[in-house]
Amino acid sequence: PWNTILARRNRIGFLRWRSSSMKCLELFAGIGGFAAAFPHLQIVNAVDIDVHAASVYRSNFAHPFHIAEITSLSSDWFARQGADCWWMSPPC
């Protein structure tokens, strides 16, 4: 059953969506759909290439926003974010 699978995942620490201490990196952030849907999570950084979306995002959320092409970011940059979860909402 689905609830048993989720319970096992939570015991070993994969997805604890209710944890306010979970640090998330929001990739393809757009105007912040993920941040709006999960306000109890800590967004360590948001990334998108759209400057207009970044403006809207920054007017609604206080956490950092990085305007960049995701493929231009180094593995060291990702490691420095200290995120427990990388959330991607790529465009259609």
FENLIN-V433351 format. One record per backbone hydrogen bond with DSSP energy under -0.5 kcal/mol. NH is the residue of the N-H (numbers start at 1). CO is the residue of the C=O. E is the energy in kcal/mol with one decimal. If there is no record, write none. Layout:
NH,CO,E
NH,CO,E
//
This chain:
4,1,-0.6
5,1,-1.7
6,2,-2.4
7,3,-2.0
8,4,-2.2
9,5,-2.4
10,6,-2.5
11,7,-1.9
12,8,-1.6
13,9,-0.6
13,10,-0.6
14,9,-2.1
16,14,-0.6
19,16,-2.0
22,19,-1.1
24,22,-0.5
24,42,-3.1
25,85,-2.8
26,24,-0.5
26,45,-2.5
27,25,-0.8
27,87,-3.5
28,47,-0.8
29,47,-2.7
32,29,-2.3
33,29,-0.6
36,32,-2.3
37,33,-2.0
38,34,-2.0
39,36,-0.5
41,38,-1.7
42,22,-2.3
43,41,-0.7
44,24,-2.5
44,42,-0.7
45,24,-0.8
46,64,-1.2
47,26,-2.8
48,66,-1.6
51,49,-0.7
54,50,-2.1
55,51,-1.7
56,52,-1.7
57,53,-2.9
58,54,-2.9
59,55,-1.4
60,56,-0.9
60,57,-1.2
61,57,-2.2
66,46,-3.8
67,65,-0.6
68,48,-1.3
68,66,-0.9
72,69,-2.0
73,70,-1.4
78,74,-1.9
79,75,-2.2
80,76,-2.4
81,77,-0.9
81,78,-0.8
82,78,-0.5
82,79,-1.1
84,23,-2.8
85,23,-1.7
87,25,-3.0
87,85,-0.6
88,86,-0.5
89,27,-1.6
//
